[in-house]
Amino acid sequence: VQLQASGGGLVQAGESLRLSCAASGSISTIPIMSWYRQTPGKQREVVASITARGTTNVVDIVKGRFTISRDNIKNAVYLSMNSLKPEDTAVYYCKAIYSGMVYWGQGTLVTVSS
């Protein structure tokens, strides 16, 4: 499984972005897909996850602002980010867990200016 993340950029606080994670093949059988983020000097942390059945989990720090979704026809997972804050600045990665293997996308940089 190859993952390609895109959609990052520079925005001002309060604005929105939607990140996309395109998979090289069908994602309909991938049990869990997630978005993580990482800032310099810190560990990568999970932001949101979605199961194959569409059950979502979003961490408290972004709950109410971020939404994860998946499109099994387009083989993509999305992270819609609203009301962005400077502390959301990070490189965002998508991750898939499939057949006991972990796959990561290359990351997309989100920069939120105050």
C-alpha positions, 0 to 999 in steps of 0.5 A: 500500500502506497499512500500520498498525502497532499493539501497542506499549506500556509493559512492564517489562524481561523482558516480551514484546510482539507488534507487528502491521503490517496492510496495506491489500491483499494482501501475498502479492506483496510481496517484502520486509517489514521492521520498523525502529526509531528512537530520538530523535536516531538513524537508523532501523535495521532490526530484522528482515525477511521475504521473500514466501517466508518467509525471515527475517533478524533483526539480531544485537542482537535475535537470539534474542529477536525473531521476524518472521512474516507471515500472507498470509491476514490481510495482516499482518506481526508482530514478536514481542519477548521478553525486552525490554530498556530499550534496545529502547525505540523507535518501531517502524515496518513497511516494505514494498518493492513495485514499486520503491516504499517504504511505511512504517507510522506507527510504534508506540511501545515503552517498556521500563522497567527 
